[in-house]
Amino acid sequence: MSWDSYIQNLTKSDWLDDAVIVGHTPGQESVWASSPGGWLNGVTAAEVKAIVASDRSGLFANGVTLAGKKCTVLRDALNVDGQNTMDVKMKTSDKDPDPFPFTIGKTMKALIIAKGVKDAHGGKVNPPVFDMTAYLRKMNL
């Protein structure tokens, strides 16, 4: 199965410019597909483990890291049946002054992570990820 078509489908949205699909099964946390030239392909196994960890208590206080970039968790419904998404926003820095939005979707075996364009808000980034997550969950993937 090629995951590249799923990445292409996500990034054809005017509101998304980078996406990655990573496995989250313990011991198999790796990038399955990513946008050409995007930096989300740098998501690490440790970052995936932190996102899917059963202890959710520190997420809002500590945030998450995506490809080495610190993010604030805005909404965590990753383990809520029928939602299975998390909305985060990249923290700004001198090097990265724009707070890009991200949505993370969780299927049975993979995380779908998409980055919004500069002026997008979470309400534009979440729907494509939510729809793909719901589809892949129905397919038991």
Secondary structure, DSSP 8 states (H G I E B T S, - for coil): --SHHHHHHHHTSTTEEEEEEEE-STT---EEEE-TT-SGGG--HHHHHHHH-S--TTHHHH-EEETTEEEEEEEEETTSTTT-EEEEEE---SS--S--EEEEEE-SSEEEEEEE-TT--HHHHHHHHHHHHHHHHHTT-
